[in-house]
Amino acid sequence: MKRPPKYAGLIFILVLIFGAGSYLLGWTSVFSVRSVSISGAPTLESEVAVSRALQITKGDKLARLDPRALSNRMKTFDWIENSKVSRNWISGKISISIKTRTPIALYSEPGKPQVALDASGKTFATPSDVASGLPRVSASSVEGGLAAIKLFTELPKSFSEKIERMSAVRVDNFLIYGEFSGQHLRIIWGDGADTDLKVEVINSLIAREENKNLRMIDVSAPHAPIVK
């Protein structure tokens, strides 16, 4: 008669423990969702939208909720930069922390609605009002839009705060529209070189009495500006 394997009893106990643990985690209400917390959503409406997308209800088994899968569901919201999901096995609380994208400009392409643009070049629809003072940029490509925003950030604040909108014909050819000293001007800026010189030339031209009815200034060649 064969004797049972040396570790048969230990293996049986381990299998029993594993089976009981699996049952507790996946089938009983001991480790289930009791509450859900969402932080970082900019508005109540956006928080509700995220909650609906997650589809978590009280009583769901914690073991069956995969944090990575829940984060993937939130990728449908283009205004979310990243998110973190954690489970508290003791309290039964699901915590979702959201980091939203930060708009650096309002951006539009021909024939498309205006959206926000972040520093990485990602366009997105904002669920809340954007901060005042952001440049409005139109371009045929995101690359052109980012180039225009780079130019905007390099301009003196005393000049940039007068800009109403910018347009990137190409990544090296910009147009600026704004109200300068009470005059609504279209400025043909050219490329991003000689920024300080171009600002100086524009201010000097605007200050001249004979230019009080200006509508256009071309400083694409700042040493030989054109006015109309």
HUMORA-V670933 format. One record per residue. RES is the residue in three letters. SS is DSSP state (@ for helix, = for strand, . for the rest). Layout:
# HUMORA-V670933
res: (RES | RES)
ss: (SS | SS)
This chain:
# HUMORA-V670933
res: (MET | LYS | ARG | PRO | PRO | LYS | TYR | ALA | GLY | LEU | ILE | PHE | ILE | LEU | VAL | LEU | ILE | PHE | GLY | ALA | GLY | SER | TYR | LEU | LEU | GLY | TRP | THR | SER | VAL | PHE | SER | VAL | ARG | SER | VAL | SER | ILE | SER | GLY | ALA | PRO | THR | LEU | GLU | SER | GLU | VAL | ALA | VAL | SER | ARG | ALA | LEU | GLN | ILE | THR | LYS | GLY | ASP | LYS | LEU | ALA | ARG | LEU | ASP | PRO | ARG | ALA | LEU | SER | ASN | ARG | MET | LYS | THR | PHE | ASP | TRP | ILE | GLU | ASN | SER | LYS | VAL | SER | ARG | ASN | TRP | ILE | SER | GLY | LYS | ILE | SER | ILE | SER | ILE | LYS | THR | ARG | THR | PRO | ILE | ALA | LEU | TYR | SER | GLU | PRO | GLY | LYS | PRO | GLN | VAL | ALA | LEU | ASP | ALA | SER | GLY | LYS | THR | PHE | ALA | THR | PRO | SER | ASP | VAL | ALA | SER | GLY | LEU | PRO | ARG | VAL | SER | ALA | SER | SER | VAL | GLU | GLY | GLY | LEU | ALA | ALA | ILE | LYS | LEU | PHE | THR | GLU | LEU | PRO | LYS | SER | PHE | SER | GLU | LYS | ILE | GLU | ARG | MET | SER | ALA | VAL | ARG | VAL | ASP | ASN | PHE | LEU | ILE | TYR | GLY | GLU | PHE | SER | GLY | GLN | HIS | LEU | ARG | ILE | ILE | TRP | GLY | ASP | GLY | ALA | ASP | THR | ASP | LEU | LYS | VAL | GLU | VAL | ILE | ASN | SER | LEU | ILE | ALA | ARG | GLU | GLU | ASN | LYS | ASN | LEU | ARG | MET | ILE | ASP | VAL | SER | ALA | PRO | HIS | ALA | PRO | ILE | VAL | LYS)
ss: (. | . | . | . | . | . | . | @ | @ | @ | @ | @ | @ | @ | @ | @ | @ | @ | @ | @ | @ | @ | @ | @ | @ | @ | . | . | . | . | . | = | . | . | = | = | = | = | = | . | . | . | . | @ | @ | @ | @ | @ | @ | @ | @ | @ | @ | @ | . | . | . | . | . | . | = | @ | @ | @ | . | . | @ | @ | @ | @ | @ | @ | @ | @ | @ | @ | . | . | . | = | = | = | = | = | = | = | = | = | . | . | . | . | = | = | = | = | = | = | = | = | . | . | . | . | = | = | = | = | . | . | . | . | . | . | = | = | = | . | . | . | . | . | = | = | . | . | . | . | . | . | . | . | . | . | = | = | = | = | = | . | . | @ | @ | @ | @ | @ | @ | @ | @ | @ | @ | @ | @ | @ | . | . | @ | @ | @ | @ | . | . | = | = | = | = | = | = | = | = | . | . | = | = | = | = | = | = | = | = | . | . | = | = | = | = | = | = | = | = | . | . | . | . | @ | @ | @ | @ | @ | @ | @ | @ | @ | @ | @ | @ | @ | . | @ | @ | @ | . | . | . | . | = | = | = | . | . | . | @ | @ | @ | . | = | = | .)
